[in-house]
Amino acid sequence: MSLVTSSRPNPDASSGRHRHRHRQAAAGPQQLPAASGHGHGHGDVAPASRRVRILLTALLVPFVLASLIGVALTWPGSQPETRGADLGFGQRPVPGEVTAATPSPCSAGSTQRHKCVALSIRLDDGAASGSTIRQILPDEPSTPEFATGDRVVLAYAGGDPTEDSAYQLRDFQRGAPLAWLAVLFAAAVLLLGRWKGLASLAALGFSFVVLIGYVLPAILAGSDPVTVGVLGAGVIMFGTLYLAHGVSAQTSTAVLGTLLSLGLIMVLGRAFTGATRMTGLGPDTQDLVGVLGTGIDARGLLLAGVIIGALGVLDDVTVTQTSAVWELRRASPDLATRQLYAAALRIGRDHISSAVNTLALAYAGAALPLLLAYSVAGQTFGTLITAQEVAQEVVRTLVGSIGLVAAVPITTAIAALVARRDTAATH
């Protein structure tokens, strides 16, 4: 392939090619492959990487604007009033600490011994802060074990704050251990990734801001869950990829591959949640409807979860594929587009086999108690796999996996075309 490096014609083809190579090395990344083998003496050719970036910008900017406009149009206003008692915490959660845990009869007049556990709990907040109340819990296999010093959360239902009956034990306090775990995670990421790790943490924080600040409130305010899920996933995709990996042709290629794959997942998800007659009304969704006191598009909520859930794994696949293509391009600048695509696709096949298995095991792990319950009930595999709660996880897994599989050739093809024409890829 010839390089246009000068407006003067070269009388000696063979020696000219030799001199072109030296001039290319000296000139640096601004000397680019010509669109054809014709040199017409028009001076330096505009950088191909610049043309590629303009093309990628033209393709992605409409989606960025559509996402931002969609978020603005669906931005949540006032939140609906909810019945706090349905959440199990009454009107107010109250922290406390267990000061004693002893075996006890379940009632004052009971002749049975040691069938319950009596907990003395010091209240650390509320109108009766500092006082101690007593809670009686049945000693059953499903009852958690409590010990002196455990920090717990009670639900205050109203009434006299000093009465035992005004409270109900709900959960453990987990703030401190979770905070230490988060610090350990951040330290591990920063230790290995350094500045790149810091960017990744910023991207993670951005994802949570979008989910908590927009997606959840917008759905609760009555917006269509699918629309909100698509818009939220779009904003997260653009924000996290560019925050974590910087603004470049390589990142834009990963964004474009992720966008196309997400579109495929949305189409397949909508088709198969309808074909399998998914209602989306699992126990968690039914609890949500009870809390809101109003109806919600449960199937749309299920589909929104499929889209957002698949986004994280898609990012991994598309970023890996674009990185593989660019590294292959730097290592072997003479590879043709087809060769570059074939080499990167071989890497992608290895990656996708593990990614699909990871996705399937993640869903299976989340549904493990449900699978055990069906197994104990003596249900056949066919009955188990087609039950609402299990079938929706099957749809999530298979639709997400199809999107992952498709992301590899889609992203690799785009990356091979872009990297082959991006002069920055060879430096």
SULTA-V569382 format. One record per pair of residues at least 24 apart in sequence whose C-alpha atoms are under 10 Angstrom apart, sorted by sequence separation. I is the first residue (numbers start at 0). GAP is how many residues later the second one is. D is the distance in whole Angstrom. If there is no record, write none. Layout:
BEGIN
{{I GAP D} {I GAP D}}
END
This chain:
BEGIN
{{95 24 10} {96 24 5} {97 24 6} {113 24 9} {114 24 6} {115 24 8} {233 24 10} {277 24 9} {319 24 10} {320 24 8} {323 24 9} {4 25 10} {5 25 10} {95 25 6} {96 25 5} {97 25 9} {113 25 8} {114 25 8} {206 25 9} {209 25 8} {210 25 9} {233 25 8} {273 25 9} {277 25 10} {4 26 6} {94 26 10} {95 26 5} {96 26 7} {116 26 10} {145 26 9} {206 26 9} {209 26 7} {232 26 10} {272 26 7} {320 26 8} {363 26 9} {366 26 8} {3 27 7} {4 27 8} {94 27 9} {95 27 4} {96 27 7} {115 27 10} {118 27 8} {120 27 9} {123 27 10} {143 27 9} {208 27 9} {272 27 9} {319 27 9} {320 27 6} {362 27 10} {365 27 9} {2 28 7} {3 28 7} {4 28 9} {94 28 6} {95 28 5} {116 28 9} {117 28 10} {118 28 9} {119 28 9} {120 28 9} {123 28 10} {132 28 9} {135 28 10} {143 28 10} {206 28 9} {207 28 9} {233 28 9} {319 28 8} {2 29 6} {3 29 7} {4 29 9} {9 29 10} {93 29 7} {94 29 6} {95 29 7} {106 29 8} {116 29 9} {118 29 9} {120 29 9} {121 29 10} {122 29 10} {123 29 10} {132 29 7} {133 29 9} {134 29 7} {205 29 10} {206 29 6} {209 29 10} {232 29 9} {269 29 9} {272 29 8} {363 29 8} {1 30 10} {2 30 5} {3 30 6} {8 30 7} {93 30 7} {94 30 6} {105 30 7} {120 30 9} {121 30 10} {122 30 9} {125 30 9} {130 30 9} {131 30 8} {132 30 7} {133 30 6} {134 30 8} {205 30 7} {206 30 9} {269 30 9} {272 30 8} {317 30 9} {320 30 9} {362 30 7} {363 30 9} {1 31 7} {2 31 6} {3 31 9} {7 31 9} {8 31 8} {93 31 6} {94 31 9} {104 31 9} {105 31 8} {120 31 8} {122 31 9} {130 31 7} {131 31 9} {132 31 5} {133 31 9} {136 31 10} {271 31 10} {316 31 8} {319 31 9} {362 31 8} {0 32 7} {1 32 7} {2 32 9} {3 32 10} {6 32 7} {7 32 9} {8 32 7} {92 32 9} {93 32 7} {103 32 8} {104 32 10} {105 32 7} {120 32 10} {127 32 9} {128 32 9} {131 32 9} {132 32 9} {134 32 8} {135 32 10} {136 32 9} {203 32 9} {206 32 8} {229 32 9} {269 32 10} {0 33 8} {1 33 10} {2 33 9} {3 33 9} {5 33 9} {6 33 7} {7 33 6} {92 33 9} {93 33 10} {95 33 9} {98 33 9} {100 33 10} {102 33 9} {103 33 9} {104 33 9} {105 33 9} {120 33 9} {126 33 9} {127 33 6} {128 33 9} {132 33 10} {133 33 9} {134 33 8} {135 33 9} {202 33 8} {205 33 7} {206 33 7} {229 33 9} {268 33 9} {269 33 7} {359 33 9} {362 33 8} {363 33 9} {0 34 10} {1 34 8} {2 34 8} {3 34 9} {4 34 9} {5 34 10} {6 34 4} {7 34 9} {91 34 9} {94 34 9} {95 34 9} {97 34 9} {99 34 9} {100 34 10} {101 34 10} {102 34 10} {103 34 9} {104 34 10} {126 34 6} {127 34 6} {132 34 8} {133 34 10} {134 34 7} {202 34 10} {205 34 7} {268 34 6} {269 34 10} {316 34 8} {359 34 8} {362 34 7} {0 35 9} {1 35 6} {2 35 10} {3 35 7} {5 35 7} {6 35 6} {7 35 9} {93 35 9} {95 35 10} {96 35 9} {97 35 10} {100 35 10} {102 35 10} {103 35 9} {125 35 8} {126 35 8} {127 35 9} {202 35 10} {203 35 10} {204 35 9} {267 35 10} {268 35 9} {315 35 10} {316 35 7} {361 35 9} {0 36 7} {1 36 9} {2 36 9} {3 36 9} {4 36 10} {5 36 8} {6 36 5} {95 36 9} {97 36 10} {102 36 8} {202 36 7} {203 36 7} {229 36 8} {266 36 10} {269 36 10} {359 36 9} {360 36 9} {1 37 9} {3 37 9} {5 37 6} {6 37 8} {95 37 10} {201 37 10} {202 37 4} {205 37 9} {265 37 8} {268 37 7} {358 37 9} {359 37 6} {3 38 10} {4 38 8} {5 38 7} {122 38 10} {201 38 8} {202 38 7} {264 38 10} {265 38 9} {268 38 8} {316 38 8} {358 38 7} {359 38 8} {3 39 8} {4 39 6} {5 39 10} {122 39 10} {200 39 9} {202 39 8} {203 39 9} {315 39 9} {358 39 9} {3 40 7} {4 40 8} {199 40 8} {202 40 6} {203 40 9} {225 40 9} {265 40 8} {356 40 10} {359 40 9} {3 41 7} {198 41 9} {199 41 9} {201 41 7} {202 41 6} {264 41 8} {265 41 6} {313 41 9} {355 41 8} {358 41 8} {359 41 8} {2 42 10} {198 42 10} {199 42 10} {200 42 9} {201 42 7} {202 42 10} {264 42 7} {312 42 8} {355 42 9} {358 42 7} {120 43 10} {198 43 9} {199 43 7} {200 43 8} {263 43 10} {312 43 9} {357 43 10} {100 44 9} {101 44 9} {198 44 6} {199 44 5} {225 44 9} {261 44 10} {262 44 9} {355 44 8} {356 44 9} {100 45 7} {101 45 9} {197 45 10} {198 45 5} {199 45 8} {261 45 7} {264 45 8} {312 45 9} {355 45 6} {358 45 10} {99 46 9} {100 46 6} {101 46 10} {197 46 8} {198 46 8} {261 46 9} {264 46 10} {312 46 8} {354 46 8} {355 46 9} {99 47 7} {100 47 6} {195 47 10} {196 47 8} {198 47 9} {355 47 10} {97 48 8} {98 48 8} {99 48 5} {100 48 10} {120 48 10} {195 48 7} {261 48 8} {352 48 10} {355 48 7} {97 49 7} {98 49 5} {99 49 8} {100 49 10} {194 49 10} {195 49 8} {260 49 10} {261 49 7} {309 49 9} {351 49 9} {354 49 8} {355 49 8} {96 50 10} {97 50 5} {98 50 6} {99 50 10} {118 50 10} {195 50 10} {260 50 9} {308 50 10} {354 50 9} {96 51 8} {97 51 5} {98 51 8} {352 51 10} {96 52 6} {97 52 5} {98 52 9} {258 52 9} {261 52 8} {351 52 7} {352 52 9} {95 53 10} {96 53 6} {97 53 6} {257 53 8} {260 53 8} {351 53 6} {95 54 9} {96 54 4} {97 54 7} {257 54 10} {350 54 10} {351 54 10} {95 55 6} {96 55 6} {257 55 10} {258 55 9} {351 55 9} {94 56 7} {95 56 5} {96 56 8} {257 56 6} {258 56 10} {348 56 9} {351 56 7} {94 57 6} {95 57 6} {96 57 10} {256 57 9} {257 57 6} {260 57 9} {347 57 9} {350 57 9} {93 58 9} {94 58 5} {95 58 7} {256 58 9} {257 58 10} {93 59 6} {94 59 6} {254 59 10} {257 59 9} {258 59 10} {347 59 9} {348 59 8} {92 60 6} {93 60 5} {94 60 9} {253 60 10} {254 60 8} {256 60 9} {257 60 6} {347 60 6} {348 60 9} {92 61 6} {93 61 6} {253 61 8} {256 61 6} {257 61 9} {346 61 9} {347 61 8} {91 62 9} {92 62 5} {93 62 7} {253 62 9} {255 62 9} {256 62 9} {345 62 10} {91 63 6} {92 63 6} {253 63 9} {254 63 8} {344 63 7} {347 63 10} {88 64 9} {89 64 9} {90 64 8} {91 64 6} {92 64 9} {253 64 5} {254 64 8} {256 64 10} {343 64 9} {344 64 7} {347 64 8} {88 65 7} {89 65 5} {90 65 7} {91 65 7} {252 65 8} {253 65 5} {256 65 9} {343 65 9} {344 65 10} {87 66 9} {88 66 4} {89 66 6} {90 66 6} {91 66 9} {252 66 9} {253 66 9} {344 66 10} {87 67 7} {88 67 7} {89 67 5} {90 67 8} {250 67 9} {251 67 10} {253 67 8} {254 67 10} {341 67 10} {344 67 7} {86 68 10} {87 68 9} {88 68 8} {89 68 8} {219 68 10} {250 68 7} {252 68 10} {253 68 6} {340 68 8} {343 68 7} {344 68 9} {87 69 9} {249 69 9} {252 69 7} {253 69 9} {342 69 10} {343 69 9} {84 70 9} {251 70 10} {340 70 10} {341 70 9} {84 71 9} {220 71 10} {224 71 9} {225 71 9} {228 71 9} {232 71 9} {236 71 10} {250 71 8} {340 71 6} {341 71 9} {343 71 9} {84 72 8} {219 72 8} {221 72 9} {223 72 9} {224 72 7} {227 72 10} {228 72 8} {231 72 9} {235 72 9} {249 72 6} {250 72 9} {339 72 9} {340 72 6} {343 72 8} {83 73 10} {93 73 9} {95 73 10} {221 73 9} {222 73 9} {223 73 7} {224 73 8} {225 73 9} {226 73 9} {227 73 9} {228 73 10} {229 73 10} {230 73 10} {248 73 10} {249 73 7} {339 73 9} {340 73 9} {342 73 10} {92 74 9} {93 74 10} {94 74 10} {219 74 10} {221 74 7} {222 74 9} {224 74 9} {225 74 5} {226 74 10} {228 74 8} {229 74 7} {232 74 7} {233 74 9} {236 74 8} {240 74 8} {244 74 9} {340 74 8} {341 74 9} {92 75 10} {93 75 9} {96 75 9} {221 75 9} {224 75 5} {225 75 7} {228 75 5} {229 75 10} {231 75 10} {232 75 6} {235 75 9} {236 75 9} {239 75 9} {240 75 10} {249 75 9} {337 75 9} {339 75 9} {340 75 5} {89 76 10} {92 76 10} {93 76 10} {94 76 10} {95 76 9} {96 76 9} {219 76 9} {223 76 7} {224 76 5} {225 76 8} {226 76 10} {227 76 8} {228 76 7} {231 76 8} {232 76 9} {235 76 10} {249 76 7} {336 76 9} {339 76 6} {340 76 8} {89 77 9} {92 77 9} {94 77 9} {95 77 9} {218 77 9} {223 77 8} {224 77 8} {225 77 6} {226 77 8} {228 77 9} {229 77 7} {230 77 10} {232 77 10} {233 77 9} {236 77 10} {338 77 9} {339 77 9} {88 78 9} {89 78 9} {92 78 10} {94 78 8} {218 78 9} {224 78 8} {225 78 5} {228 78 7} {229 78 8} {232 78 7} {236 78 8} {240 78 8} {336 78 9} {337 78 8} {88 79 8} {224 79 6} {225 79 9} {228 79 7} {232 79 10} {336 79 6} {337 79 9} {339 79 9} {87 80 9} {88 80 9} {223 80 9} {224 80 9} {225 80 10} {335 80 9} {336 80 6} {339 80 8} {87 81 10} {88 81 7} {225 81 9} {334 81 10} {335 81 10} {336 81 9} {87 82 7} {88 82 10} {218 82 8} {336 82 9} {337 82 10} {336 83 6} {335 84 7} {336 84 9} {334 85 8} {305 86 10} {309 86 8} {313 86 9} {317 86 9} {320 86 9} {321 86 10} {324 86 10} {332 86 10} {333 86 9} {305 87 9} {308 87 9} {309 87 9} {312 87 9} {313 87 10} {316 87 7} {320 87 7} {324 87 7} {328 87 9} {332 87 8} {308 88 10} {312 88 10} {315 88 10} {316 88 9} {319 88 9} {320 88 9} {323 88 9} {324 88 9} {327 88 10} {214 89 10} {302 89 10} {305 89 9} {306 89 9} {309 89 9} {310 89 9} {313 89 8} {314 89 10} {317 89 7} {320 89 10} {321 89 7} {322 89 10} {324 89 10} {325 89 8} {329 89 9} {301 90 8} {305 90 6} {309 90 6} {312 90 10} {313 90 6} {316 90 7} {317 90 7} {320 90 7} {321 90 7} {324 90 6} {325 90 8} {328 90 7} {329 90 10} {332 90 10} {301 91 10} {304 91 9} {305 91 9} {308 91 8} {309 91 8} {312 91 8} {313 91 10} {316 91 7} {317 91 10} {319 91 10} {320 91 6} {321 91 10} {323 91 9} {324 91 6} {327 91 10} {328 91 7} {302 92 10} {306 92 9} {310 92 10} {314 92 10} {317 92 9} {318 92 9} {319 92 10} {320 92 10} {321 92 9} {322 92 9} {323 92 10} {324 92 10} {325 92 9} {326 92 10} {332 92 9} {333 92 10} {298 93 10} {302 93 8} {305 93 8} {306 93 8} {309 93 8} {310 93 10} {313 93 7} {317 93 6} {321 93 6} {324 93 10} {325 93 6} {328 93 10} {329 93 10} {332 93 6} {301 94 9} {305 94 7} {309 94 8} {313 94 9} {316 94 9} {317 94 8} {320 94 8} {321 94 8} {324 94 7} {325 94 9} {328 94 10} {329 94 9} {330 94 10} {331 94 8} {332 94 10} {320 95 10} {324 95 9} {329 95 6} {330 95 8} {321 96 10} {325 96 9} {328 96 6} {329 96 5} {330 96 10} {210 97 10} {317 97 10} {321 97 9} {327 97 9} {328 97 6} {329 97 7} {325 98 9} {326 98 8} {327 98 9} {328 98 10} {325 99 6} {326 99 9} {324 100 9} {325 100 8} {281 106 8} {282 106 9} {280 107 8} {281 107 6} {279 108 8} {280 108 9} {277 109 10} {278 109 8} {279 109 8} {275 110 9} {277 110 7} {278 110 10} {281 110 9} {276 111 9} {277 111 9} {275 112 9} {279 112 8} {277 113 8} {278 113 9} {277 114 7} {275 115 8} {276 115 10} {275 116 9} {277 117 9} {272 118 10} {272 119 8} {275 119 9} {271 120 10} {272 122 7} {271 123 7} {272 123 9} {271 124 10} {268 126 7} {272 126 10} {267 127 9} {268 127 8} {271 127 8} {268 129 9} {269 129 10} {267 130 10} {268 130 6} {264 131 10} {267 131 6} {268 131 8} {266 132 9} {267 132 9} {264 133 10} {265 133 9} {264 134 6} {265 134 9} {267 134 9} {263 135 9} {264 135 6} {267 135 9} {263 136 9} {264 136 9} {75 137 9} {79 137 10} {264 137 7} {265 137 9} {74 138 10} {75 138 7} {78 138 7} {261 138 9} {263 138 9} {264 138 5} {74 139 7} {75 139 9} {77 139 9} {78 139 9} {260 139 9} {263 139 6} {264 139 9} {73 140 9} {74 140 9} {75 140 9} {76 140 8} {77 140 10} {78 140 10} {79 140 7} {80 140 10} {262 140 9} {263 140 10} {73 141 10} {75 141 6} {76 141 8} {78 141 7} {79 141 6} {260 141 9} {261 141 7} {264 141 10} {71 142 10} {74 142 8} {75 142 5} {77 142 10} {78 142 6} {79 142 9} {260 142 5} {261 142 9} {263 142 8} {70 143 8} {74 143 6} {75 143 8} {76 143 10} {77 143 7} {78 143 9} {259 143 9} {260 143 7} {263 143 9} {70 144 9} {73 144 7} {74 144 10} {75 144 8} {76 144 7} {260 144 9} {261 144 10} {73 145 9} {75 145 6} {76 145 10} {257 145 9} {260 145 7} {261 145 9} {74 146 9} {75 146 8} {257 146 9} {259 146 9} {260 146 5} {70 147 9} {73 147 9} {75 147 8} {259 147 8} {260 147 9} {73 148 9} {74 148 9} {258 148 9} {73 149 7} {256 149 9} {257 149 7} {260 149 8} {73 150 9} {256 150 6} {257 150 10} {259 150 8} {260 150 9} {256 151 8} {259 151 9} {256 152 9} {257 152 9} {258 152 10} {73 153 9} {74 153 9} {253 153 10} {256 153 6} {257 153 8} {73 154 7} {255 154 9} {256 154 5} {255 155 8} {256 155 8} {70 156 9} {253 156 10} {254 156 9} {256 156 9} {69 157 8} {70 157 8} {73 157 9} {253 157 7} {256 157 7} {69 158 8} {252 158 7} {253 158 9} {255 158 8} {256 158 9} {70 159 10} {252 159 9} {255 159 10} {69 160 10} {70 160 6} {252 160 10} {253 160 9} {66 161 10} {69 161 7} {70 161 8} {252 161 7} {253 161 8} {68 162 9} {69 162 9} {252 162 6} {66 163 8} {67 163 8} {70 163 10} {251 163 9} {252 163 10} {66 164 5} {67 164 9} {70 164 9} {250 164 10} {252 164 10} {65 165 8} {66 165 8} {249 165 7} {252 165 8} {66 166 9} {67 166 9} {248 166 9} {251 166 10} {252 166 9} {63 167 10} {66 167 6} {67 167 7} {62 168 10} {65 168 9} {66 168 6} {249 168 8} {65 169 10} {248 169 8} {249 169 8} {63 170 8} {248 170 8} {62 171 8} {63 171 8} {66 171 10} {62 172 10} {249 172 9} {63 173 10} {248 173 8} {63 174 8} {249 174 10} {62 175 10} {63 175 10} {248 175 9} {249 175 9} {247 176 10} {248 176 9} {59 178 9} {55 192 10} {56 192 9} {59 192 8} {55 193 7} {58 193 10} {59 193 10} {62 193 10} {54 194 10} {52 195 8} {53 195 9} {56 195 8} {59 195 8} {52 196 6} {55 196 7} {59 196 7} {62 196 9} {51 197 7} {52 197 10} {55 197 8} {58 197 8} {49 199 9} {52 199 8} {55 199 10} {59 199 9} {48 200 8} {52 200 10} {55 200 8} {86 200 8} {85 201 8} {86 201 9} {85 202 9} {86 203 9} {85 204 7} {86 204 7} {85 205 6} {81 206 10} {84 206 8} {85 206 9} {82 207 8} {83 207 7} {85 207 10} {81 208 9} {82 208 6} {83 208 9} {81 209 6} {82 209 7} {80 210 9} {81 210 5} {82 210 8} {80 211 7} {81 211 7} {79 212 7} {80 212 9} {81 212 10} {79 213 9} {79 214 9} {0 333 9} {55 362 9} {54 363 10} {51 365 9} {52 365 9} {51 366 7} {51 367 9} {48 369 8} {51 369 7} {52 369 9} {47 370 10} {48 370 9} {50 370 9} {51 370 7} {48 371 9} {49 371 10} {50 371 9} {51 371 10} {47 372 9} {48 372 6} {49 372 8} {47 373 6} {48 373 4} {49 373 9} {46 374 9} {47 374 6} {48 374 6} {49 374 10} {46 375 8} {47 375 7} {48 375 7} {46 376 7} {47 376 9} {48 376 9} {46 377 10} {32 387 10} {32 388 8} {31 389 8} {32 389 10} {31 390 9} {32 390 9} {31 391 7} {30 392 8} {28 393 10} {29 393 8} {28 394 6} {29 394 9} {27 395 9} {28 395 7} {27 396 10} {28 396 9} {28 397 8} {28 398 7} {27 399 9}}
END
